[in-house]
Amino acid sequence: MDMKEVVRIGLLMDLYENLLTERQRDIMHQYINEDFSLNEISELTGVTRQAAHDTVKKSIHRLERFEKALGLIKHNDELRQKLKNIKEKLNDAGVRIADKELDELISEI
């Protein structure tokens, strides 16, 4: 799994982790946030490596289904882009807003 995919799954976890079972949340937290290997997860949770792998795979699939149905990441990305466009138009029109302040507002979204 490359870094871009890990970041995306981390975002999905931030948004949808409460929709996973407790076991799925625990294993995904170890796998994504703690960067544990499947073997380490297996030892910590008392399941086989294959069971840990299956849980990760199924959890990722569920997270992707939630995003497909609800589209929160896509919505946030679109909103950020619209705010950046507004910032550019304000700058082009000569309206000066503190870049740092506006960038902080954009990043909060």
C-alpha positions as CSV (number, residue, x, y, z in Angstrom):
1,M,0.0,0.0,0.0
2,D,1.5,3.3,-1.0
3,M,1.5,6.5,1.1
4,K,-1.3,8.2,-0.9
5,E,-3.6,5.2,-0.3
6,V,-2.6,5.2,3.5
7,V,-3.5,8.9,3.7
8,R,-6.8,8.3,1.9
9,I,-7.7,5.4,4.2
10,G,-6.8,7.6,7.2
11,L,-9.2,10.2,6.0
12,L,-11.9,7.6,5.5
13,M,-11.2,6.4,9.0
14,D,-11.5,9.9,10.4
15,L,-14.9,10.3,8.8
16,Y,-16.5,6.8,9.0
17,E,-14.7,4.8,11.7
18,N,-17.7,4.8,13.9
19,L,-19.6,2.9,11.3
20,L,-17.1,0.0,11.6
21,T,-17.3,-2.7,14.3
22,E,-15.1,-2.2,17.4
23,R,-12.8,-5.0,16.2
24,Q,-12.5,-3.5,12.7
25,R,-11.8,-0.1,14.3
26,D,-9.1,-1.5,16.5
27,I,-7.4,-3.5,13.8
28,M,-7.6,-0.6,11.3
29,H,-6.2,1.8,13.9
30,Q,-3.2,-0.5,14.5
31,Y,-2.7,-1.0,10.7
32,I,-3.1,2.6,9.5
33,N,-2.3,4.9,12.5
34,E,0.2,2.7,14.3
35,D,1.7,1.2,11.1
36,F,1.7,-2.3,12.6
37,S,2.3,-5.2,10.3
38,L,-0.3,-7.9,9.9
39,N,1.9,-10.2,12.0
40,E,2.1,-7.6,14.9
41,I,-1.7,-7.2,14.7
42,S,-2.1,-10.9,14.8
43,E,0.0,-11.3,17.9
44,L,-1.7,-8.3,19.7
45,T,-5.3,-9.4,18.9
46,G,-4.9,-13.2,19.1
47,V,-6.1,-13.8,15.6
48,T,-4.3,-15.4,12.7
49,R,-2.4,-13.2,10.2
50,Q,-5.0,-14.2,7.6
51,A,-7.8,-13.1,9.8
52,A,-6.1,-9.7,10.4
53,H,-5.6,-9.4,6.6
54,D,-9.2,-10.2,5.9
55,T,-10.4,-7.7,8.5
56,V,-8.2,-5.0,7.0
57,K,-9.4,-5.8,3.5
58,K,-13.1,-5.9,4.5
59,S,-12.8,-2.7,6.5
60,I,-11.2,-0.8,3.7
61,H,-14.0,-2.1,1.4
62,R,-16.6,-0.9,3.9
63,L,-15.0,2.5,4.2
64,E,-14.9,2.9,0.5
65,R,-18.6,2.0,0.2
66,F,-19.4,4.6,2.9
67,E,-17.6,7.2,0.9
68,K,-19.2,6.2,-2.3
69,A,-22.6,6.5,-0.7
70,L,-22.0,9.6,1.3
71,G,-19.2,11.4,-0.6
72,L,-17.9,13.4,2.4
73,I,-14.3,13.5,1.1
74,K,-15.4,14.5,-2.3
75,H,-17.7,17.2,-0.9
76,N,-14.9,18.6,1.4
77,D,-12.4,18.6,-1.6
78,E,-15.0,20.5,-3.7
79,L,-15.6,23.0,-0.9
80,R,-11.9,23.6,-0.4
81,Q,-11.5,24.2,-4.2
82,K,-14.4,26.7,-4.2
83,L,-12.9,28.6,-1.3
84,K,-9.5,28.7,-3.1
85,N,-11.3,30.1,-6.2
86,I,-13.0,32.7,-4.1
87,K,-9.6,33.7,-2.6
88,E,-8.1,34.0,-6.1
89,K,-11.0,36.2,-7.3
90,L,-10.8,38.4,-4.2
91,N,-7.1,38.9,-4.8
92,D,-7.7,39.6,-8.5
93,A,-10.3,42.2,-7.5
94,G,-7.8,43.9,-5.2
95,V,-9.4,42.8,-2.0
96,R,-6.6,41.9,0.3
97,I,-7.3,39.4,3.0
98,A,-4.6,38.0,5.2
99,D,-3.4,34.9,3.3
100,K,-2.6,33.1,6.6
101,E,-6.1,33.8,8.0
102,L,-7.9,32.7,4.8
103,D,-5.7,29.6,4.5
104,E,-6.5,28.7,8.0
105,L,-10.2,28.9,7.3
106,I,-9.8,26.8,4.2
107,S,-7.8,24.1,6.1
108,E,-10.5,24.0,8.8
109,I,-13.0,22.9,6.3
